[in-house]
Amino acid sequence: MIPALMAKNRLEDAKSIARKLTGYVSRGSFNWHIALIQRISVCFYTKEFEEAFDLYKIERETIYRFQGLNEFWSVINVYLFLLNELRYINRK
C-alpha cells in the first residue's frame, strides 16, 4: 500500500500509514523490519534524511536480523552513507 501511495504522490498518507505500521508489530520481528524499511523509503522520497538515519540507527540496535533482508539494509546503509558524504545528514 505504501509504495502505491508514493507512486500516486500521496506522500502524507504514505508517511502516516508507515508510522502507524511500526506501532502494530513487535519490535525486532520480521514484519517490524519490513515496516521500518517502508518507513525509511518514505523518508528518502520526502527528503527527510535525518529521520531515515534515526530509524536506521534503531534497526542497528536490534539483536536479531533476518537473512533475507540483509540486501535491503545494505542498500539503505550505502544510501545513508552517500547522503552523509554529500552533507545532507549530520551523523552524530
C-alpha positions in Angstrom: 0.0 0.0 0.0 2.8 2.5 0.9 4.6 2.1 -2.5 1.3 2.7 -4.3 0.6 5.8 -2.3 4.1 7.1 -3.0 3.6 6.4 -6.7 0.4 8.4 -6.6 2.3 11.3 -4.8 0.1 10.9 -1.7 3.1 11.3 0.5 1.4 12.5 3.6 -0.9 9.4 3.6 2.1 7.1 2.9 4.0 8.7 5.8 1.1 8.4 8.2 0.5 4.7 7.4 4.2 3.9 7.6 4.4 5.5 11.1 1.3 3.5 12.2 2.7 0.2 10.8 5.7 0.3 13.1 3.4 0.5 16.1 1.4 -2.5 15.1 4.2 -5.1 15.0 6.6 -6.4 17.7 9.9 -4.7 17.8 12.6 -6.9 16.2 10.2 -9.1 14.3 10.4 -9.7 10.5 7.3 -7.5 10.0 8.9 -4.8 12.1 11.9 -4.8 9.8 9.7 -4.6 6.8 7.7 -1.7 8.3 11.0 0.1 9.1 12.2 -0.4 5.5 9.0 1.1 4.1 9.1 4.0 6.6 12.7 4.7 5.6 11.7 4.6 1.9 9.1 7.2 2.6 11.7 9.3 4.4 14.0 9.1 1.3 11.2 10.0 -1.0 10.2 13.0 1.1 13.8 14.0 1.7 13.6 13.5 5.5 17.1 12.1 5.6 17.7 12.8 9.3 14.6 10.8 10.2 15.7 7.9 7.9 19.1 7.9 9.6 17.4 7.8 13.1 15.3 4.9 12.0 18.3 3.1 10.7 20.1 3.6 14.0 17.1 2.0 15.8 17.3 -1.0 13.4 21.1 -1.4 14.1 20.3 -1.7 17.8 18.2 -4.8 17.4 19.8 -8.1 18.2 18.2 -10.3 15.6 18.5 -9.7 11.9 16.8 -11.6 9.1 19.0 -13.1 6.4 16.5 -12.3 3.7 16.5 -8.6 4.5 20.3 -8.0 4.5 20.3 -6.7 1.0 17.7 -4.1 1.8 19.7 -2.9 4.8 22.9 -2.9 2.8 21.3 -0.6 0.2 19.9 1.7 2.9 23.3 1.8 4.6 25.0 2.8 1.3 22.4 5.4 0.5 22.7 6.9 4.0 26.5 6.9 3.7 26.2 8.8 0.4 23.8 11.3 1.9 26.2 11.8 4.8 29.1 12.4 2.4 27.0 14.9 0.5 26.3 16.7 3.8 22.5 16.0 3.8 22.9 14.2 7.2 24.7 15.2 10.2 25.8 11.9 11.8 26.3 12.0 15.5 
